[in-house]
Every structure is written in structure tokens, then in C-alpha cells.
Amino acid sequence: MDRVKEDSYGSPFERIFVSLLAVSTGLVLLYLAIKGPLVLGSIKYKTAEVISNQLVGQDVVNLFLLSPILIIGGIALFLKKPVSKYLLIATPLYLIYYVFGYTVGWEWSSPAYSGNSQAFTFHFLFVLIASVIILLHSLAEFPKNVVSRFKKRGLIVYSALFSLFSLIFAGMWVQEIREVIATGTTRAYDIAPTAFWLVRVFDIGFCVPLGLLSVYLLWARPDRAYPIICLFYGFFFTQIVAVNAMGWMMFLKHDPTFLMRDLIVFSVLALIIFFGFFYVRKNYKVG
């Protein structure tokens, strides 16, 4: 039994390497957040000035949520604490989305904007590579002897609410895409078309399907899918916090592209995801 417990953290080299990598990634996120528009404003992103309201919200989340999770999770892994896997599994998918948004999501071909974020390309690449390694290691850490204890009635209610608001969210983005197809533009499209397409395609093609897949797995393969469920819900938890932080920052800054409709939907989704995060964890028992 002790041997199995020891192996769950990987070899000593793997454990030490990934723990140091997680702490380093947290420090890099901390550095990028401080250098960004939230604090120093040294990093200028090639996009419309009004988008900086959303960037400030993202920096707040990176500074006060993602960086601490990575640093504490890395230290916990180094010390062989079981909580490490639950902390680190919450970060990789969020970081992958973040890096793609902050590298390919800017208006690089537009002469109307200027920026210097390309100077930080290797910082973003480090975060991306680290996220893949943390993802693979964290999945391998999870125990295999897991039993689900979901009650059918509660799971029906949760599944219905989560699926409904995920589809409402997707519907908002589909409506805007249809508007672009029909008229050539929509809200905020003219000032940041690259960001528009990256967010809509990533959300509709990746985030929403993951959400619906997580619901399916809770019904079809609840025991075997435990590590994947934890991965998905870690992503939903961190991503919805970031989305709401951006929305509230847009509201407080009187951003002209802000819509109260979006913030309401995202706030309801956040409540459902927060409840789901603990509901799902509570209904699993490690044998």
C-alpha cells in the first residue's frame, strides 16, 4: 500500500520536476500580471484600448487565484500532499486558453494598433509547455479505485441546469456570429475581429462541448471518468471566475461593449459551476 501511495506521485525526479515547474509557472503568471495593465502597464497588447478593461480582470484572476494555486500546488506536490492533484488539475486547460488568447488573439495585422507583447512570447510559451506537462502528470496522480455516489434526482436537476445555461451561453455567441455573417459586423467586432473569432470559436468549439461532455460522463462513466471530470471542473471553475472578473471590470469602467445580459448569464453559470464543483467532489469516494 505504501508503495502504491509513493508511486501515485510519480518517480522522485518527476515529482520534483513538476513541483518546481508549477511554482515557476505561478511566478511567471505573477510577473506577467504585474507587468500588464493591472499594475505597471509595461506590456502593451496590440488591440483596442477598450479591451484593456478585460485584460485587467484577467490579470486580477492570474495574480490572486491562478498564481497562488500553482505555487501552493507545486509546494504541496513536493511535500507529497494529496491536495496537490486537486489544485494542479484546475490549471492546465485555463492556461492553454489564456496563452492562445494572449499570443494569437491580438490584431497583429492592423496598423491602427501598436503593442510590445511579442517581447514576452517566450514567457507565454513557457506557460503553455508547463501546462501540458502539469496536465499529464496531474491526470496520472489520480487514484483508480473511485466510487461515485450520485443520487439520480439531484443529478437530473444539476445536469438540466448546467446544460441549459451552457446552451444559452453558446446561443449568445452563435447569434453574434450569425450577425457578422449577415451584416459584416456586430458588437466590438470592428475594433477587435481577431479576438472576436478566437473567443467565439474556442468557447463554442471547446468550452461548451467540454461542459456537455462532463455531464454525459457523470451519467455514463462516473467512476472511470473521475480524473477527467476533475480536469473539466477545474477548468470551468477557473475560467468562469476569469470571465466574471472581466465582466465586472467592464461594468465598473463603463465599457461601451458591455452587455448586462452577458454578465447575468455568466453570473448564473458561475453559481451553477461553483455548486457543481463541490457537488461532484462530494459525491465521489476514494476507496
C-alpha positions in Angstrom: 0.0 0.0 0.0 2.8 2.4 0.9 4.5 1.6 -2.4 1.3 2.4 -4.3 0.9 5.7 -2.5 4.5 6.6 -3.2 4.1 5.8 -6.9 1.0 7.9 -7.2 3.2 11.0 -7.2 5.5 9.6 -9.9 9.2 9.0 -9.6 11.2 11.3 -7.3 12.5 13.1 -10.5 9.0 13.6 -11.9 7.6 14.8 -8.6 10.4 17.3 -8.0 10.5 18.5 -11.6 6.7 19.1 -11.9 6.6 20.7 -8.5 9.3 23.2 -9.4 7.7 23.7 -12.8 4.3 24.5 -11.2 5.9 27.0 -8.8 7.9 28.6 -11.7 4.7 28.9 -13.8 2.9 30.6 -10.9 5.8 33.1 -10.7 5.8 33.7 -14.4 2.0 34.4 -14.2 2.6 36.7 -11.3 5.3 38.6 -13.3 3.1 38.9 -16.4 0.1 40.2 -14.3 2.3 42.8 -12.6 3.8 43.9 -15.9 0.4 44.1 -17.5 -2.3 46.9 -17.4 -3.4 46.0 -13.9 -0.2 47.3 -12.2 2.7 48.6 -14.2 1.2 48.8 -17.7 4.6 47.8 -19.2 3.1 45.2 -21.6 1.1 46.8 -24.4 -1.2 44.4 -26.3 -1.9 45.2 -29.9 -5.7 45.7 -29.6 -8.2 48.4 -28.9 -7.7 50.4 -25.8 -11.2 49.5 -24.5 -10.1 45.8 -24.4 -7.8 46.7 -21.5 -10.7 46.5 -19.2 -11.0 42.8 -19.8 -7.2 42.4 -19.5 -7.2 44.0 -16.1 -9.9 41.5 -15.0 -7.8 38.6 -16.3 -4.7 39.9 -14.6 -6.6 40.1 -11.3 -7.5 36.4 -11.6 -4.0 35.4 -12.5 -2.5 37.4 -9.7 -4.8 36.3 -6.9 -6.1 32.9 -8.0 -4.1 31.1 -10.6 -0.6 32.0 -9.3 -1.4 31.0 -5.7 -3.0 27.7 -6.9 0.1 26.9 -8.9 2.6 27.9 -6.2 0.7 26.2 -3.4 0.0 23.1 -5.6 3.7 22.9 -6.5 4.8 23.0 -2.9 2.1 20.5 -1.9 3.3 18.1 -4.6 6.9 18.5 -3.5 5.8 17.6 0.0 3.6 14.7 -1.3 0.4 16.2 -0.1 -2.8 14.6 -1.6 -4.3 18.0 -2.2 -1.7 18.8 -4.8 -3.5 16.9 -7.6 -6.8 18.8 -6.9 -5.0 22.1 -7.1 -2.8 21.5 -10.1 -5.5 19.8 -12.2 -7.5 23.0 -12.1 -4.9 25.0 -14.0 -3.8 23.4 -17.4 -6.9 24.0 -19.6 -7.2 27.5 -18.3 -3.6 28.2 -19.0 -3.8 26.8 -22.5 -6.8 29.1 -23.3 -5.0 32.0 -21.7 -1.8 31.6 -23.7 -3.6 31.3 -27.1 -5.7 34.3 -26.3 -2.6 36.4 -25.3 -0.5 35.3 -28.3 -2.6 34.8 -31.4 -5.6 36.8 -30.2 -4.3 40.3 -31.0 -4.8 42.4 -34.1 -1.3 41.7 -35.4 -2.1 42.8 -39.0 -3.8 46.1 -38.1 -1.8 49.3 -38.5 -4.3 51.0 -36.1 -2.8 49.5 -33.0 0.6 49.2 -31.5 2.0 46.9 -28.8 5.0 45.1 -27.4 3.6 41.9 -26.1 5.7 39.9 -28.7 8.7 40.6 -26.4 7.1 38.3 -23.9 6.5 35.4 -26.3 8.8 33.0 -24.5 7.1 33.7 -21.2 3.8 32.6 -22.7 5.4 29.6 -24.4 6.9 28.6 -21.1 3.4 28.7 -19.5 1.9 26.7 -22.4 4.6 23.9 -22.3 4.3 23.8 -18.5 0.6 23.5 -18.6 0.8 20.4 -20.9 3.3 18.7 -18.5 1.3 19.6 -15.4 -1.9 18.2 -17.2 -0.3 14.8 -18.0 1.3 14.5 -14.5 -1.9 15.5 -12.6 -4.1 13.0 -14.5 -1.6 10.2 -13.7 -1.8 11.2 -10.0 -5.5 10.4 -9.5 -6.5 7.2 -7.8 -8.2 4.5 -9.9 -10.3 3.0 -7.0 -13.0 5.7 -7.1 -16.8 5.1 -6.5 -19.5 7.6 -7.4 -22.5 8.1 -5.1 -24.7 10.4 -7.1 -28.4 10.3 -6.4 -30.5 10.3 -9.6 -32.8 13.1 -8.7 -30.1 15.5 -7.8 -28.0 14.6 -10.8 -31.0 15.2 -13.1 -31.6 18.7 -11.7 -27.9 19.7 -11.8 -27.5 18.2 -15.4 -30.5 20.1 -16.7 -29.5 23.5 -15.2 -25.9 23.1 -16.3 -26.8 22.1 -19.9 -29.5 24.7 -20.2 -27.2 27.7 -19.3 -24.3 26.2 -21.3 -26.6 26.2 -24.4 -27.8 29.7 -23.6 -24.2 30.9 -23.4 -23.4 29.2 -26.7 -26.6 30.7 -28.2 -25.4 34.2 -27.4 -22.2 33.6 -29.3 -24.0 31.9 -32.2 -26.3 34.9 -32.5 -23.3 37.3 -32.8 -21.6 35.0 -35.4 -24.8 35.0 -37.5 -25.0 38.7 -37.2 -21.5 39.0 -38.6 -22.3 36.6 -41.5 -25.5 38.6 -42.3 -24.3 42.2 -41.8 -20.5 42.0 -41.7 -20.2 43.3 -38.1 -21.5 43.1 -34.6 -20.8 44.4 -31.1 -17.0 45.1 -30.7 -16.3 43.2 -34.0 -14.8 46.2 -35.8 -12.3 47.1 -33.1 -11.1 43.5 -32.4 -12.1 41.0 -35.1 -9.3 38.5 -34.2 -10.2 38.4 -30.6 -13.9 38.1 -31.5 -13.3 34.9 -33.6 -10.8 33.4 -31.2 -13.2 33.7 -28.2 -16.3 32.6 -30.1 -14.6 29.6 -31.8 -12.8 28.5 -28.7 -15.9 28.8 -26.5 -18.4 27.2 -28.9 -16.0 24.6 -30.2 -14.2 23.7 -26.9 -15.6 25.1 -23.7 -19.3 24.3 -24.3 -18.7 20.8 -25.7 -16.4 20.0 -22.7 -19.3 21.1 -20.4 -21.8 18.9 -22.1 -19.3 16.0 -22.2 -18.8 16.3 -18.5 -22.5 15.9 -17.9 -22.6 12.9 -20.1 -19.6 11.3 -18.3 -21.4 11.8 -14.9 -24.1 9.6 -16.2 -22.3 7.1 -18.5 -18.9 6.6 -16.8 -18.9 8.3 -13.4 -16.3 6.0 -11.8 -13.7 5.7 -14.6 -14.0 9.3 -15.7 -13.1 10.8 -12.2 -9.7 12.3 -13.3 -11.3 13.8 -16.5 -14.2 15.2 -14.5 -11.8 16.9 -12.1 -9.9 18.3 -15.0 -13.0 19.7 -16.7 -14.4 21.2 -13.5 -11.1 22.7 -12.6 -11.2 24.4 -16.0 -14.8 25.5 -15.6 -14.1 26.9 -12.1 -11.1 29.0 -13.0 -12.4 30.1 -16.4 -15.8 31.3 -15.1 -14.0 33.3 -12.4 -11.9 35.0 -15.1 -14.9 35.7 -17.3 -16.9 37.2 -14.5 -13.9 39.3 -13.4 -13.6 40.7 -16.9 -17.4 41.4 -17.0 -17.4 43.2 -13.7 -14.3 45.2 -14.7 -16.1 46.2 -17.9 -19.2 47.2 -15.9 -17.2 49.3 -13.4 -15.2 51.0 -16.2 -18.4 51.8 -18.2 -17.1 49.8 -21.1 -19.2 50.6 -24.3 -19.1 47.0 -25.3 -20.5 45.7 -22.0 -23.9 44.0 -22.0 -25.7 43.3 -18.7 -27.3 40.2 -20.5 -23.8 38.6 -20.7 -22.9 39.3 -17.1 -26.2 37.9 -15.9 -25.7 34.6 -17.9 -22.1 34.3 -16.8 -23.0 35.0 -13.1 -25.7 32.3 -13.2 -23.2 29.9 -14.9 -20.7 30.7 -12.2 -23.2 29.8 -9.4 -24.0 26.5 -11.1 -20.3 25.7 -11.7 -19.4 26.6 -8.1 -22.2 24.4 -6.8 -21.2 21.7 -9.3 -17.6 21.8 -8.3 -18.4 20.9 -4.7 -21.4 18.7 -5.6 -19.3 16.5 -7.9 -16.4 16.3 -5.4 -18.7 15.4 -2.5 -20.3 12.5 -4.4 -17.1 10.7 -5.1 -15.4 8.4 -2.6 -11.9 7.2 -3.0 -11.7 3.5 -1.9 
